[in-house]
Amino acid sequence: MLAVRGLNAGYGRSQVLFDVDLELRAGEIVGLLGRNGMGKTTLVNAVMQLLPPWSGGVAFLGEPIAGRPAHEVARRGIALVPEGRQVFPNLSVREHLEAFTRPGPWTPDKLWDLFPRLAERRGHRGDQLSGGEQQMLAMARALATNPRLLILDEASEGLAPLVREEIWRVLGVLRDGGHSMLVIDKYVQRLVGLADRHVILEKGRVVWTGTSQALSADRALWTRYLGI
Ligand SMILES: Nc1ncnc2c1ncn2[C@@H]1O[C@H](COP(=O)(O)OP(=O)(O)OP(=O)(O)O)[C@@H](O)[C@H]1O
């Protein structure tokens, strides 16, 4: 579904990603791990073409997308739940979903069922929501586009424990529904329980890839690359 090959990217003259390879098959959930500043957000932005890659390939559903406009990448079926959520302060919860809805199984009614808390707050504006509710809204907005691939940058970080659990519950529902996802989160334990495979970035390079089972079994990796 997604194939990143030899990707190099950065900001100005400073290179952040070095020769990154990453694959994600249809129906697969891949965790993207690494300490702060190792290049995870840069990688998802380069995949989305929000940050044009310097060189290397990005293919989605067999078609090259590197160098294409970001809105075209979204239209082809990749949706990003960005770090910091980026909900619109002046739009209501309902308006967020209406503005992004595209045909497919995720109708607003299904999304209200998936996020009961948002359903209760459907008339509230983006700036009236708690951080956790904003994260739910960012997820619902992404799902409303009925993407083929959902990318979550910091799925549950910085949220109160109960809300965090709610986010992981929803991610479990999405997994059970066969959604393809690339998930960044520092709760490695939860990510290991959710994802099929993982990719660890260290200073912009892929230093390890493997299954959840392999990552669980090798705590030295956690210490060395994740600081846990
Ligand atoms: N807009 C930017 N301009 C210049 N440098 C940037 C920019 N965004 C990120 N960087 C740098 O790129 C490197 C990788 O940052 P990135 O945000 O991709 O890491 P990350 O793994 O997502 O970290 P975090 O977990 O803190 O979000 C860091 O050294 C960071 O300072």
The ligand as a MOL file (V3000), in Angstrom:
LIG
                    3D

  0  0  0     0  0            999 V3000
M  V30 BEGIN CTAB
M  V30 COUNTS 31 33 0 0 0
M  V30 BEGIN ATOM
M  V30 1 N 10.2290 23.1980 10.6230 0
M  V30 2 C 11.4610 22.8140 10.9640 0
M  V30 3 N 12.5400 23.5350 10.6300 0
M  V30 4 C 13.7940 23.1470 10.9540 0
M  V30 5 N 14.0830 22.0170 11.6220 0
M  V30 6 C 13.0520 21.2410 11.9930 0
M  V30 7 C 11.6970 21.5940 11.6940 0
M  V30 8 N 10.8870 20.6170 12.1910 0
M  V30 9 C 11.7040 19.7150 12.7700 0
M  V30 10 N 13.0030 20.0800 12.6620 0
M  V30 11 C 14.1640 19.3260 13.1490 0
M  V30 12 O 14.1560 18.0750 12.5010 0
M  V30 13 C 14.5490 17.0400 13.4030 0
M  V30 14 C 13.4750 15.9690 13.4460 0
M  V30 15 O 12.2830 16.5120 14.0050 0
M  V30 16 P 10.9080 15.7360 13.9880 0
M  V30 17 O 9.8680 16.6520 14.4990 0
M  V30 18 O 10.7090 15.1080 12.6660 0
M  V30 19 O 11.1920 14.5810 15.0490 0
M  V30 20 P 10.1900 13.6460 15.8230 0
M  V30 21 O 10.8500 12.3110 15.8620 0
M  V30 22 O 8.8480 13.7300 15.2180 0
M  V30 23 O 10.2020 14.2690 17.2740 0
M  V30 24 P 9.0140 14.5760 18.3110 0
M  V30 25 O 8.7150 13.2740 18.9320 0
M  V30 26 O 9.6550 15.5470 19.2320 0
M  V30 27 O 7.8720 15.1690 17.5070 0
M  V30 28 C 14.8030 17.7290 14.7420 0
M  V30 29 O 16.1790 17.9640 14.8420 0
M  V30 30 C 14.0490 19.0240 14.6240 0
M  V30 31 O 14.6550 20.0220 15.3890 0
M  V30 END ATOM
M  V30 BEGIN BOND
M  V30 1 1 1 2
M  V30 2 1 2 3
M  V30 3 2 2 7
M  V30 4 2 3 4
M  V30 5 1 4 5
M  V30 6 2 5 6
M  V30 7 1 6 7
M  V30 8 1 6 10
M  V30 9 1 7 8
M  V30 10 2 8 9
M  V30 11 1 9 10
M  V30 12 1 10 11
M  V30 13 1 11 12
M  V30 14 1 11 30
M  V30 15 1 12 13
M  V30 16 1 13 14
M  V30 17 1 13 28
M  V30 18 1 14 15
M  V30 19 1 15 16
M  V30 20 2 16 17
M  V30 21 1 16 18
M  V30 22 1 16 19
M  V30 23 1 19 20
M  V30 24 2 20 21
M  V30 25 1 20 22
M  V30 26 1 20 23
M  V30 27 1 23 24
M  V30 28 2 24 25
M  V30 29 1 24 26
M  V30 30 1 24 27
M  V30 31 1 28 29
M  V30 32 1 28 30
M  V30 33 1 30 31
M  V30 END BOND
M  V30 END CTAB
M  END
